[in-house]
Each structure stands twice: as C-alpha cells, then as structure tokens.
Amino acid sequence: MPKYATKQRKILIDFLSSHPDESFSASLIADALSDKISKSAVYRNLSDMEAEGRLRRVVSGREVLYQYADSDSCREHLHLSCKKCGRTYHMEQSIAELLIDNLNEKENFSIDKGETVLYGICGSCREGKK
C-alpha cells in the first residue's frame, strides 16, 4: 500500500502506466516530467514505488531502468528483458504456460509470474535494428 498519494506521485504513475512495455531511467523520467514534478520527487517516489512492488527495476549495462508493474496484466505474465536495450515486455501467454507447466511437472517448481523476468537479447538488438 502506498505511503501517501500526492499530485506529483499521480503524475509519475500516469506517465509510467501509459508506457507499460517501456523502461526508463530516473533521469529520463525527471526530464520528461520536469515541468510538472521536481527531480527529487521523481527519485523519492521511484524508490518508494519500487519498495511497494509497483515498479520493476532492471539494470541494463550501467544504467538502472524502471518499469511500471502494478497492473493486473503484469502480474499475470512472465517478462522478457533485453540486457542490451533495457526493454521489458510480456512473454506470449501460450509459450509462458508451456514453460510454467513443464517446470511444475518436471522440476516440481511453481513460478510466480509477476515476479519472473528472463534476461537475454531481444530480436531487434540481435538484428541491429535499435
């Protein structure tokens, strides 16, 4: 549960939730919202929201990126995260279910979908399209 609900926090949540398959650095978020929210409020809220489980933190190279993960949609999907470009997105459901079922059957292991991220290199980065 959030510690508080401020206008600045709502602006930040609105920004992040409107880009569900994108990850952003704190500085990029602060720049994008500089006319609406202070830089210190961005950093403070990102930290609080990560602790609350509302954000997923991804390290891409030397950069820390944040992605909104507080939607029902995110809780029901496995995630794929590109180590090169930092993009994190939902794994196609039928493939995820095959993986989950196989791990449960063969390894007797149950996966928490909303907390599981598989890291690799996305097709666009492998093909040099980014």
C-alpha positions as CSV (number, residue, x, y, z in Angstrom):
1,M,0.0,0.0,0.0
2,P,1.4,3.5,-0.9
3,K,2.6,5.6,2.0
4,Y,0.9,8.7,0.5
5,A,-0.9,9.8,-2.6
6,T,0.3,13.2,-3.8
7,K,-0.3,15.1,-7.0
8,Q,3.3,14.5,-8.0
9,R,3.0,10.8,-7.4
10,K,-0.1,10.6,-9.5
11,I,1.7,12.4,-12.4
12,L,4.5,9.9,-12.1
13,I,2.2,6.9,-12.1
14,D,0.2,8.3,-15.0
15,F,3.4,8.6,-17.0
16,L,4.7,5.2,-16.2
17,S,1.4,3.4,-16.6
18,S,0.9,5.0,-20.1
19,H,4.1,3.2,-21.2
20,P,3.6,-0.3,-19.8
21,D,6.2,-2.1,-22.0
22,E,8.9,0.6,-21.7
23,S,11.7,1.0,-19.1
24,F,13.0,4.5,-18.2
25,S,16.0,5.8,-16.3
26,A,15.2,8.1,-13.4
27,S,16.9,11.0,-15.2
28,L,14.8,10.4,-18.3
29,I,11.6,10.4,-16.2
30,A,12.7,13.5,-14.4
31,D,13.4,15.3,-17.7
32,A,10.1,14.2,-19.3
33,L,8.2,15.5,-16.3
34,S,10.4,18.5,-15.4
35,D,7.5,20.9,-15.9
36,K,5.2,19.0,-13.6
37,I,7.3,17.3,-10.9
38,S,10.6,18.0,-9.1
39,K,13.6,15.8,-9.7
40,S,13.9,15.0,-6.0
41,A,10.2,13.9,-6.0
42,V,10.8,11.6,-9.0
43,Y,13.7,9.9,-7.3
44,R,11.9,9.7,-3.9
45,N,8.7,8.3,-5.5
46,L,10.6,5.8,-7.7
47,S,12.3,4.4,-4.6
48,D,9.1,4.2,-2.6
49,M,7.2,2.6,-5.5
50,E,9.9,0.0,-6.1
51,A,9.7,-0.9,-2.4
52,E,5.9,-1.2,-2.7
53,G,6.3,-3.6,-5.7
54,R,4.7,-1.2,-8.1
55,L,7.9,-0.8,-10.2
56,R,10.3,-3.4,-11.7
57,R,13.9,-2.3,-11.5
58,V,16.1,-3.5,-14.4
59,V,19.8,-3.0,-14.7
60,S,20.9,-2.5,-18.3
61,G,24.6,-2.2,-18.6
62,R,25.5,0.6,-16.1
63,E,22.0,2.1,-16.2
64,V,19.2,1.4,-13.8
65,L,15.8,1.4,-15.5
66,Y,12.3,1.4,-14.0
67,Q,9.1,-0.1,-15.5
68,Y,5.6,0.1,-14.1
69,A,4.5,-3.3,-12.9
70,D,1.4,-2.5,-10.9
71,S,-1.2,-3.6,-13.4
72,D,-3.2,-6.8,-13.3
73,S,-1.7,-7.5,-16.8
74,C,1.8,-7.5,-15.4
75,R,1.0,-9.8,-12.5
76,E,-0.3,-12.4,-15.0
77,H,2.7,-12.6,-17.3
78,L,6.2,-13.7,-17.4
79,H,8.6,-11.0,-18.5
80,L,11.4,-10.9,-21.0
81,S,14.1,-8.2,-20.5
82,C,16.7,-7.2,-23.1
83,K,20.1,-6.7,-21.5
84,K,21.2,-4.5,-24.4
85,C,18.3,-2.0,-24.8
86,G,16.6,-2.5,-21.5
87,R,13.1,-3.1,-23.0
88,T,11.0,-5.4,-20.8
89,Y,7.8,-7.0,-22.2
90,H,5.3,-9.7,-21.6
91,M,6.1,-13.2,-22.9
92,E,3.5,-14.6,-25.2
93,Q,1.0,-16.4,-22.9
94,S,0.9,-19.8,-24.6
95,I,4.7,-20.0,-24.5
96,A,4.8,-18.9,-20.9
97,E,2.2,-21.6,-20.0
98,L,4.3,-24.3,-21.6
99,L,7.3,-23.2,-19.6
100,I,5.3,-23.0,-16.4
101,D,3.6,-26.3,-16.9
102,N,6.9,-28.1,-17.7
103,L,8.8,-26.6,-14.8
104,N,5.9,-27.6,-12.5
105,E,5.7,-31.1,-13.9
106,K,9.4,-31.9,-14.4
107,E,11.0,-29.9,-11.6
108,N,8.1,-29.7,-9.2
109,F,8.7,-26.0,-9.2
110,S,6.0,-23.3,-9.2
111,I,6.7,-19.9,-10.8
112,D,5.4,-16.6,-9.5
113,K,4.5,-15.0,-12.9
114,G,4.5,-11.4,-11.8
115,E,8.0,-11.7,-10.3
116,T,9.7,-13.7,-13.0
117,V,11.9,-11.9,-15.5
118,L,14.0,-13.8,-18.1
119,Y,17.1,-11.9,-19.3
120,G,18.6,-12.1,-22.8
121,I,18.9,-10.1,-26.0
122,C,15.8,-9.1,-28.0
123,G,15.4,-9.8,-31.7
124,S,15.7,-6.1,-32.6
125,C,19.1,-5.8,-30.8
126,R,20.3,-9.2,-32.3
127,E,19.5,-7.9,-35.7
128,G,21.0,-4.5,-35.1
129,K,17.7,-2.6,-35.6
130,K,18.0,-0.5,-32.4
